[in-house]
Amino acid sequence: MWERSKVSDLLPGISPESHSFTYTYPPPYVALGRSSRGGFDIAEAVVWPDFSMYVHFPFCRMNCNFCSLHRQTAQNEGMVSSYLQALSQELRLFGGIECVPPLRALYLGGGTPTMLSADELNQLLDRIAAALRLPYGADVEVTIECAPEQGRDVHGWAAFFQTLTSRRQLPVTRASVGVEAWSDAVLSRMGRTAATISATQALVAAVDQAVATYNVDFLVGYPRGPEGPREEGRDIVSAVNDLRAQGMRVPSVSIYQLWAVENIPISRTALHTLPSADDLLQELWTVQSALYDLGYIPGYGTAFVRGAEDLHRWTRHRYESFRHLGFGSGSYSFLPDGLVQRERDVAGYRALLAQRSPHWGEVDRAINLVTRLSAVELEMRRIICGLRSGTPVPPPTATSAAELEELASKLNRLTDLGVLERRSEGLALSAESLLLTNAVSSYLHPGAMPRKPPAAWHAAPVSRRRGAHTSG
Ligand code: SF4
């Protein structure tokens, strides 16, 4: 394990100071500017050997002020049920293609899918299985995102998960639990009104009993409050130790790094109260050191896992093979040669799918913003996303383009520093540098196309942002 000072020596250049999380290349704001409305034919998927699916549920009970996800507070049952109807309609259209490839992983994300009843979730899973004509016993990793709820105790959660994990088709096999902080005062300041520590413990205890494997998610980089600077890393380690002391497995811990993200409510209005880059590194280093001491090993992205069985599959489809289809409002699809972004417009999505017999082509033209990537961009994406997903990647096969030359030079620098290591299969993040995952993938973006959009981009109206980048 690196000494703390070694991490500081790696700065500048791979500092978290100018980077938050990043999940794809090219940066979505760049891809959006070049996108066309429509142009993704689902029949393209027929030739894929397999794929994974993401299904978005954009409703929550809480309104967390650090959250940049596509979601809204559910006002009434009608909003939710009409959205579920639209989702079913979209799944039906997808199921209409001649030969649906085998599904390997399904991710129910949001929002908060666990605010649906077990019956509603079972119906949704049944519809997905029917649309995909899944054979009984198909081996599919099924993940559900969960958030604590006031008034739901461990028995209530246990009954809920029991019905979802005992299904014959598409049983839930993974859960991702948003814990975020381990202090009731901080959780309250975050707007997580339903997520006290005791409510979180009830949820994690039920998940631990019922679900094969699961992840607990924490936040670092939250603005300081009246109590002054916090030791977020120490709090995360305390949470893991507390949960394990109560007999829970805590098989995977992931860190969601929040820093200098201008498009989320709390940091936009409180940039001056964000921790410094050096403080943030300290917290990440504290978490990494403690979890490795507890026997965790590097997982994908920013996750630490107890064993290889706790690694998830969906990330490989999303970041390595790029056969990951998003359904619902505001979702993303990662295609072998492109990216599809959807507008965050729940009402528009519902209205479109409510038409008597919509065709896929209409849905595509109305809500898909499709970007096809050049050969150079595909090569950049293979390496940047591959490293992020924890997979060894062969270095660039050609350096004829300026971006690839820049990337090759940065990879050499990171290898010389020990951030990356050479393995027989290619370059990979070293275990010590897992805490720098976000910073490394941001650093590898070309200088001419930084991960973060310029400030002016945020200030522009949404309608103008698509026209802002027209090259390529
Ligand atoms: S963090 Fe989770 S529960 Fe909170 S608003 Fe975002 S999606 Fe909803």
Residues whose N, C-alpha, C, O or C-beta is under 5 A from the ligand:
A	BS01	SF4	C60 M62 N63 C64 C67 L69 R71 G110 G111 T112 A147
